[in-house]
Amino acid sequence: MELYPKRIMEALATVTYAGTKKNLVESDMVADTPVVTLDEADGRWKVKVVLTFPRDTDPFLKSTVKAAEAAIHYHCGQDVDVTVTTEFRSAPRPEVGKLLPQVKNIIAVSSGKGGVGKSTVAANLAIALARLGYRVGLLDTDIFGPSMPKMFHVEDIRPYAVEKDGRQLIAPVEQYGVKLLSIGFFVGKDTATLWRGGMATSALKQLIADADWGELDYFILDTPPGTSDIHLTLLQTLAITGAVIVSTPQQVALADARKGIDMYRNDKVNVPILGLVENMAWFTPAELPDNRYYIFGREGTKQLATEMGLPLLAQIPLVQSICDNGDKGTPAALDENTATGQAFLALAQSVVTVVRRRNAEQPPTQIVGMEG
């Protein structure tokens, strides 16, 4: 039977750490990916796991280590040779509510469904804000389908650790004036991320809390399509200033956009909707730059914005260069002399305006507390 690190992580996710009442994975106590090797001499699998504890005097240390060993034997076989070692945090991770103290505004870019160009909008919004002179960070929170490393042409770059305030932190990759992190930096670009929900949310929390984001005017969250555990984790970890909803004019996309709006407007969530972005608003062929073809419907997102009493932040045309630039890692917002570059610059200016109005007229968003 083949044994993979993922199976070890799944076994560790069944062990509760008494200090947090959560499992080891959710508690961010698995320091690194477990090392799994096969000893060809005796045919036994050997597993090495490093667990991180708050301090060496932790009263639950010995019992937790024994429970981790027992869980691996139970789920992976009694003949597995298990070694569990420990390390200790020199400084604790800040509590929820005290994360990212130097970040002024956190913007979630969301869509009700996939395929509407949400990540393209998030990437170009971040770049356009940076070109306006703001300090910008972008977190690719789509754990299972990360796209930002490719869109920013940094697929082969690996973030490194820096020591700050007694903690080892991940240094975000910087490209086009934007600080960037994505799970895509830590897995192979052709490797599927086959993780359970707890493992995914644990990784996401690390990218937020264990990274050196520094001072930011805008922290853009490129969220997965739909509503999921990832969205709940973000809402329970960060006080999101507001959400930008991306949709095409197509009716099926608009139906899902309504669900996305409802998620943020839910009584338990109460994250302001900053406005809507109509992507693929019309098609303009390169050889006929003055022509517009409304292949997904006309102004459907604009009509939805009016109906919901929300601003329409921008209408982004569908042109071949947007796709090409995204694939090449040179987003459209880098060139202000194109129609799409101007559209994304206008979007950034609109976001700045609505965020200022939101902060002047509404109280700060509260981190969501949900049961279960």
ZIZI-V304617 format. One record per residue. N is the residue number from 0. PSI is psi in whole degrees, -180 to 180 (NA if undefined). BURIAL is b if it has 24 or more other C-alpha atoms within 12 Angstrom, else e. D_LAST is the distance of its C-alpha to the last C-alpha in whole Angstrom. Layout:
<<N,PSI,BURIAL,D_LAST> <N,PSI,BURIAL,D_LAST>>
This chain:
<<0,125,e,35> <1,144,e,34> <2,127,b,31> <3,157,e,29> <4,-32,b,27> <5,-38,b,24> <6,-36,b,24> <7,-43,b,24> <8,-39,b,21> <9,-38,b,19> <10,-43,b,21> <11,-26,b,20> <12,-8,b,16> <13,-4,b,16> <14,123,b,18> <15,132,b,16> <16,120,b,17> <17,-24,e,18> <18,-27,e,18> <19,-11,e,15> <20,17,e,13> <21,167,e,12> <22,170,b,14> <23,-35,b,17> <24,-47,b,16> <25,-29,b,13> <26,4,b,16> <27,41,b,18> <28,-8,b,21> <29,107,b,22> <30,-44,b,25> <31,170,b,27> <32,128,b,27> <33,142,b,28> <34,123,b,32> <35,124,b,33> <36,157,e,36> <37,120,e,39> <38,109,e,42> <39,-22,e,44> <40,-45,e,47> <41,1,e,44> <42,14,e,42> <43,144,e,39> <44,137,b,36> <45,131,b,35> <46,130,b,32> <47,126,b,32> <48,137,b,28> <49,121,b,28> <50,138,b,25> <51,127,b,25> <52,157,b,25> <53,-36,b,25> <54,163,e,28> <55,-11,e,31> <56,15,e,30> <57,124,e,27> <58,-17,e,27> <59,9,e,24> <60,-57,b,26> <61,-43,e,28> <62,-35,e,26> <63,-41,b,23> <64,-45,b,26> <65,-39,e,27> <66,-37,b,24> <67,-44,b,24> <68,-45,b,27> <69,-39,b,26> <70,-40,b,23> <71,-42,b,26> <72,-41,b,29> <73,-44,e,26> <74,-22,e,25> <75,-8,b,28> <76,139,e,31> <77,-22,e,33> <78,1,e,36> <79,132,b,34> <80,108,b,35> <81,131,b,32> <82,118,b,33> <83,117,b,30> <84,168,b,31> <85,152,b,29> <86,168,e,30> <87,142,b,29> <88,129,b,28> <89,-28,e,31> <90,138,e,29> <91,154,e,25> <92,139,b,23> <93,149,e,22> <94,157,e,19> <95,135,e,17> <96,-18,e,19> <97,11,e,22> <98,151,b,22> <99,55,b,25> <100,-19,e,27> <101,9,e,30> <102,125,b,28> <103,-46,b,29> <104,132,b,28> <105,119,b,25> <106,121,b,25> <107,123,b,23> <108,117,b,25> <109,162,b,23> <110,152,b,24> <111,-25,b,23> <112,165,b,25> <113,165,b,27> <114,8,e,30> <115,2,b,31> <116,26,b,32> <117,-45,b,29> <118,-36,b,29> <119,-43,b,33> <120,-44,b,32> <121,-46,b,30> <122,-47,b,33> <123,-33,b,35> <124,-45,b,34> <125,-45,b,33> <126,-42,b,37> <127,-40,b,38> <128,-40,b,37> <129,-38,b,38> <130,-21,b,41> <131,-4,b,41> <132,7,e,41> <133,154,b,38> <134,122,b,36> <135,138,b,33> <136,150,b,30> <137,122,b,28> <138,121,b,25> <139,100,b,25> <140,4,b,21> <141,87,b,22> <142,-35,b,21> <143,-14,b,22> <144,59,b,25> <145,135,b,27> <146,-13,b,30> <147,-38,b,31> <148,-40,b,33> <149,-43,b,35> <150,-27,b,35> <151,6,b,36> <152,44,b,39> <153,32,b,37> <154,-32,b,36> <155,3,e,38> <156,140,b,37> <157,125,e,35> <158,153,b,33> <159,168,e,35> <160,145,e,33> <161,152,e,35> <162,127,e,35> <163,127,e,34> <164,39,e,33> <165,11,e,33> <166,149,e,30> <167,117,e,31> <168,152,b,29> <169,130,b,30> <170,116,b,32> <171,150,b,32> <172,138,b,34> <173,125,b,36> <174,136,b,38> <175,31,b,40> <176,10,b,39> <177,134,b,35> <178,129,b,33> <179,135,b,31> <180,148,b,28> <181,147,b,27> <182,-20,b,25> <183,-20,b,28> <184,-17,b,30> <185,0,b,29> <186,159,b,29> <187,144,e,32> <188,-19,e,33> <189,12,e,34> <190,130,e,31> <191,141,e,28> <192,97,e,24> <193,80,e,23> <194,149,b,20> <195,167,b,16> <196,-42,b,13> <197,-38,b,13> <198,-40,b,16> <199,-46,b,17> <200,-33,b,14> <201,-43,b,16> <202,-40,b,19> <203,-44,b,18> <204,-36,b,17> <205,-40,b,21> <206,-25,b,23> <207,-56,b,22> <208,-25,b,22> <209,31,b,24> <210,150,b,27> <211,76,b,30> <212,-29,b,29> <213,-152,b,32> <214,126,e,33> <215,140,b,32> <216,-37,b,33> <217,128,b,30> <218,108,b,27> <219,129,b,27> <220,113,b,24> <221,101,b,24> <222,158,b,21> <223,161,b,21> <224,154,b,22> <225,-154,b,20> <226,136,b,16> <227,-177,b,14> <228,-33,b,11> <229,-44,b,14> <230,-43,b,14> <231,-41,b,11> <232,-44,b,12> <233,-45,b,15> <234,-30,b,14> <235,-6,b,12> <236,-35,b,15> <237,146,b,18> <238,96,b,19> <239,124,b,21> <240,-44,b,24> <241,167,b,24> <242,143,b,24> <243,123,b,27> <244,127,b,26> <245,135,b,29> <246,157,b,30> <247,170,b,34> <248,-7,b,36> <249,140,b,35> <250,-38,e,33> <251,-34,e,31> <252,-38,b,30> <253,-35,b,30> <254,-41,e,28> <255,-31,b,25> <256,-37,b,25> <257,-39,b,25> <258,-39,b,21> <259,-41,b,21> <260,-43,b,22> <261,-36,b,20> <262,-46,b,17> <263,-28,b,18> <264,-5,e,20> <265,144,e,17> <266,-31,e,17> <267,-13,e,13> <268,-60,b,15> <269,47,b,19> <270,123,b,20> <271,141,b,24> <272,116,b,25> <273,-30,b,28> <274,179,b,30> <275,149,b,31> <276,125,b,33> <277,106,b,35> <278,153,b,35> <279,40,b,38> <280,-36,b,39> <281,162,b,43> <282,130,b,45> <283,113,b,48> <284,147,e,50> <285,-35,e,51> <286,-12,e,55> <287,70,e,54> <288,-17,e,52> <289,-3,e,53> <290,145,e,52> <291,129,e,48> <292,119,e,47> <293,76,e,44> <294,-18,e,43> <295,16,b,39> <296,164,b,40> <297,118,b,41> <298,31,b,39> <299,-42,b,36> <300,-36,b,34> <301,-42,b,37> <302,-39,b,37> <303,-40,b,33> <304,-43,b,33> <305,-44,e,35> <306,-40,e,34> <307,-1,e,30> <308,38,e,32> <309,153,b,32> <310,145,b,34> <311,110,b,35> <312,-33,b,35> <313,155,b,37> <314,116,b,39> <315,121,b,39> <316,158,b,42> <317,113,b,41> <318,154,b,44> <319,-32,e,45> <320,-29,b,45> <321,-47,b,41> <322,-48,e,40> <323,-45,e,43> <324,-38,b,42> <325,-42,b,38> <326,-33,e,39> <327,-9,e,42> <328,26,b,40> <329,77,b,42> <330,151,b,39> <331,-30,b,41> <332,-13,b,41> <333,-22,b,43> <334,102,e,46> <335,-10,e,47> <336,-1,e,50> <337,161,e,48> <338,-41,b,47> <339,-38,b,43> <340,-41,b,43> <341,-36,b,44> <342,-41,b,42> <343,-33,b,39> <344,-40,b,41> <345,-38,b,41> <346,-46,b,37> <347,-43,b,36> <348,-38,b,39> <349,-41,b,37> <350,-42,b,34> <351,-43,b,35> <352,-48,e,37> <353,-30,b,33> <354,-42,b,32> <355,-42,e,34> <356,-43,e,34> <357,-44,b,31> <358,-29,e,31> <359,-32,e,34> <360,-18,e,32> <361,151,e,29> <362,163,e,27> <363,146,e,25> <364,142,b,21> <365,143,b,18> <366,138,b,16> <367,134,b,12> <368,115,e,10> <369,146,e,7> <370,150,e,4> <371,NA,e,0>>
